[in-house]
């Protein structure tokens, strides 16, 4: 059980997912958790997190109270939030940011001092505690700080550490944005099932379970996807015919382009906020 007080600034999907994960894994007690959200309608919903959890409309209050400040806000408002809480931040606190494109160095410049910063990129699967999260530390963060951040995000999925912060935009483009690619693929598979005669419910169920099963097969066998692909593409069969259509229409190229564009956009979001 962690004794640090955790203040989550931002009561959106990610902030709520982190709060729920922390509570479900009992990494912190409800009394050691505060979530700040300026919108009144969201504040009411946040009270359902449980007895003891503190809910505030004030980012400054959360930052002053917490030992660990989790910035679960959009990159477009990060500068405003940092300016707002700057006077409440001390070098003894740890800041964890999930904002796409915002570097640890840019946060360090804005808050001043020697405040430890850990940058993280989870994804929306944190809502069901299946996120793929990558973390990296800033100039003043220690191994202990990194461990604290790791525990927070292990409450909502799997965590990987990265030493080269310049690769965090690539992480954002791949796994941070990744669920959207999967949703698009699943929607396409479901539509295809309906086109060939299946009911929507059946097409959805089969598409989702196929994705889950295929992912587990790769995870457990640790085989390269190309090798597993070859296992199901028998000569003259259905899979090789479908593969020909996918290759002809450039599915892999489309995915590569999408990840590249998303990575570039992450970098742009950070550049827009540089001083």
C-alpha positions as a printed Julia matrix, in Angstrom:
275×3 Matrix{Float64}:
   0.0     0.0     0.0
   1.36    3.37   -1.02
   1.26    6.17    1.55
   1.71    9.05   -0.9
  -1.19   11.38   -1.61
  -2.11   11.3    -5.31
  -3.81   14.23   -6.99
  -5.24   13.61  -10.46
  -5.89   16.81  -12.39
  -8.48   16.12  -15.07
 -11.66   14.09  -14.59
 -11.96   12.76  -18.14
 -11.83    9.12  -19.23
  -8.12    8.69  -18.47
  -8.22   10.45  -15.11
 -11.19    8.38  -13.97
  -9.62    5.16  -15.28
  -6.43    5.86  -13.32
  -8.41    6.65  -10.17
 -10.43    3.44  -10.46
  -7.33    1.36  -11.18
  -5.45    2.78   -8.2
  -8.41    2.02   -5.94
  -9.07   -1.46   -7.35
  -5.45   -2.52   -6.92
  -5.43   -0.9    -3.46
  -2.2     0.89   -4.34
  -3.61    3.89   -2.49
  -6.46    4.33   -0.06
  -9.48    6.45   -1.02
  -8.39    9.0     1.59
  -5.07    9.44   -0.25
  -6.69   10.17   -3.6
  -8.01   13.48   -4.94
  -9.31   14.22   -8.42
  -9.75   17.77   -9.68
 -12.28   18.61  -12.36
 -13.62   22.13  -13.13
 -16.87   20.99  -14.78
 -19.67   20.64  -12.22
 -21.51   17.91  -14.14
 -18.39   15.75  -14.16
 -17.73   16.43  -10.48
 -21.04   14.83   -9.55
 -20.13   11.67  -11.45
 -16.69   11.57   -9.83
 -18.26   11.31   -6.39
 -19.31    7.78   -7.38
 -15.66    6.72   -7.19
 -16.28    5.9    -3.55
 -16.34    7.11    0.01
 -13.18    8.86    1.07
 -12.06    9.97   -2.4
 -11.7    13.74   -2.49
 -13.23   15.63   -5.42
 -12.37   19.27   -6.09
 -13.09   21.88   -8.72
  -9.68   23.44   -8.0
  -6.52   22.28   -9.76
  -4.5    24.36   -7.3
  -6.05   22.61   -4.33
  -5.17   19.19   -5.75
  -1.61   20.25   -6.57
  -1.06   21.73   -3.1
  -2.47   18.67   -1.33
  -0.8    15.9    -3.35
   2.64   14.32   -3.16
   2.18   12.97   -6.7
   0.42   15.18   -9.25
  -0.95   13.36  -12.29
  -1.65   15.74  -15.15
  -4.4    14.01  -17.11
  -5.18   16.95  -19.37
  -5.1    17.69  -23.09
  -1.83   19.09  -24.46
  -3.67   22.17  -25.69
  -4.43   23.3   -22.13
  -1.26   22.05  -20.42
   0.38   25.49  -20.45
  -2.64   27.02  -18.75
  -2.81   24.27  -16.11
   0.91   24.51  -15.31
   0.67   28.27  -14.92
  -2.3    27.78  -12.61
  -0.6    25.26  -10.3
   2.97   26.55  -10.55
   2.93   28.23   -7.14
   1.76   24.99   -5.51
   4.61   22.85   -6.83
   7.67   22.02   -4.77
  10.74   19.95   -5.62
   9.54   17.29   -3.18
   6.52   16.56   -5.38
   6.43   14.26   -8.4
   4.63   15.32  -11.58
   3.37   12.64  -13.94
   2.08   13.85  -17.3
   0.03   11.91  -19.85
  -0.28   14.8   -22.34
   0.72   13.84  -25.89
   3.71   15.69  -27.27
   4.55   17.64  -24.1
   8.17   16.97  -23.13
   9.51   16.7   -19.6
  11.9    19.57  -20.39
   9.04   21.9   -21.32
   7.24   21.11  -18.05
  10.48   21.59  -16.09
  10.93   25.04  -17.65
   7.43   26.13  -16.74
   7.35   24.93  -13.14
  10.97   25.87  -12.36
  13.19   24.42   -9.66
  14.24   20.79   -9.75
  10.83   19.14   -9.82
  10.93   15.48  -10.91
   8.8    14.8   -14.0
   7.75   11.47  -15.47
   6.11   11.45  -18.88
   3.66    8.65  -19.69
   1.65    7.56  -22.69
  -1.19    5.18  -21.83
  -4.16    4.44  -24.08
  -7.93    4.34  -23.71
  -7.86    0.62  -22.85
  -6.95    1.85  -19.36
 -10.72    2.05  -18.88
 -10.79   -1.78  -18.78
  -7.31   -2.02  -17.19
  -5.68   -3.28  -20.4
  -3.63   -0.23  -21.37
  -0.22   -0.43  -22.97
   1.64    2.41  -21.23
   5.17    3.67  -21.83
   6.93    5.86  -19.27
  10.17    7.85  -19.31
  11.73   10.21  -16.81
  12.87   13.79  -16.98
  16.12   15.37  -15.86
  15.39   15.4   -12.13
  13.35   12.2   -11.75
  14.96    9.29   -9.91
  14.51    5.54  -10.21
  12.21    5.8    -7.2
  10.07    8.34   -9.05
   9.93    6.06  -12.07
   8.86    3.17   -9.84
   6.06    5.3    -8.39
   4.82    6.13  -11.88
   5.11    2.48  -12.9
   2.84    1.44  -10.02
   0.24    4.02  -11.01
   0.0     2.77  -14.58
   0.32   -0.92  -13.7
  -3.03   -0.42  -12.01
  -4.56   -0.01  -15.5
  -2.48   -2.38  -17.64
   1.05   -3.2   -18.75
   3.93   -0.72  -18.43
   7.13   -0.39  -20.45
  10.02    1.95  -19.73
  11.79    4.02  -22.38
  15.1     5.81  -21.96
  14.96    7.9   -25.14
  12.22   10.47  -24.62
  12.45   11.53  -28.26
  10.74    8.22  -29.1
   7.65    9.05  -27.05
   5.99   10.63  -30.09
   6.42    7.3   -31.89
   4.82    5.56  -28.9
   1.93    8.01  -29.1
   1.47    7.27  -32.8
   1.57    3.5   -32.29
   0.05    2.43  -28.97
  -1.37    5.72  -27.7
  -3.47    6.13  -30.83
  -3.53    2.37  -31.46
  -7.02    1.56  -30.15
  -8.49    3.77  -32.89
  -6.82    1.64  -35.57
  -8.2    -1.48  -33.95
 -11.7    -0.01  -33.7
 -11.59    0.87  -37.39
 -10.45   -2.64  -38.32
 -13.12   -4.24  -36.13
 -15.81   -2.01  -37.61
 -14.67   -3.03  -41.09
 -14.7    -6.73  -40.21
 -18.15   -6.43  -38.66
 -19.49   -4.62  -41.74
 -17.96   -7.33  -43.91
 -19.69  -10.01  -41.86
 -23.02   -8.29  -42.34
 -22.38   -7.98  -46.07
 -21.87  -11.72  -46.42
 -25.07  -12.5   -44.5
 -24.34  -12.56  -40.76
 -26.38  -10.63  -38.22
 -24.73   -7.52  -36.76
 -24.53   -9.09  -33.31
 -22.9   -12.23  -34.65
 -20.5   -10.28  -36.86
 -19.45   -8.07  -33.93
 -18.96  -11.0   -31.57
 -16.92  -13.01  -34.06
 -14.76  -10.02  -35.01
 -13.95   -9.13  -31.4
 -13.2   -12.7   -30.33
 -11.04  -13.25  -33.41
  -8.97  -10.2   -32.48
  -8.68  -11.29  -28.83
  -7.72  -14.85  -29.77
  -5.19  -13.77  -32.39
  -3.57  -11.29  -30.0
  -3.29  -13.91  -27.26
  -1.77  -16.35  -29.73
   1.0   -13.87  -30.56
   1.46  -12.94  -26.9
   1.73  -16.5   -25.64
   3.73  -18.07  -28.48
   5.96  -14.98  -28.91
   6.07  -15.78  -32.61
   6.41  -13.07  -35.25
   3.0   -12.19  -36.76
   4.32  -13.05  -40.21
   5.05  -16.63  -39.1
   1.61  -17.08  -37.62
   0.1   -15.58  -40.76
   1.82  -18.3   -42.78
   0.22  -20.97  -40.58
  -3.26  -20.04  -41.79
  -2.5   -19.29  -45.44
  -2.7   -22.78  -46.9
  -2.18  -23.24  -50.66
  -5.22  -22.26  -52.67
  -7.24  -21.54  -49.5
  -9.44  -18.71  -48.28
  -6.74  -16.96  -46.26
  -4.28  -16.57  -49.13
  -7.06  -15.2   -51.32
  -7.98  -12.67  -48.63
  -4.31  -11.8   -48.11
  -3.93  -11.04  -51.8
  -6.79   -8.55  -51.56
  -5.3    -6.91  -48.44
  -1.88   -6.57  -50.06
  -3.35   -5.25  -53.3
  -5.24   -2.56  -51.39
  -2.27   -1.65  -49.22
  -3.52   -2.39  -45.7
  -0.05   -2.5   -44.14
   1.0     0.67  -45.94
  -2.12    2.44  -44.66
  -1.36    1.43  -41.08
   2.27    2.49  -41.37
   1.19    5.87  -42.78
  -1.38    6.3   -39.98
   1.19    5.66  -37.24
   3.65    8.01  -38.92
   1.07   10.8   -39.23
  -0.06   10.39  -35.63
   3.55   10.46  -34.41
   4.19   13.64  -36.36
   1.07   15.24  -34.92
   2.22   14.36  -31.38
   5.5    16.15  -32.06
   3.59   19.17  -33.43
   1.45   19.38  -30.28
   4.61   19.67  -28.22
   6.23   22.19  -30.55
   3.19   24.48  -30.41
   3.72   24.86  -26.68
   7.47   25.42  -26.63
   8.73   28.73  -25.37
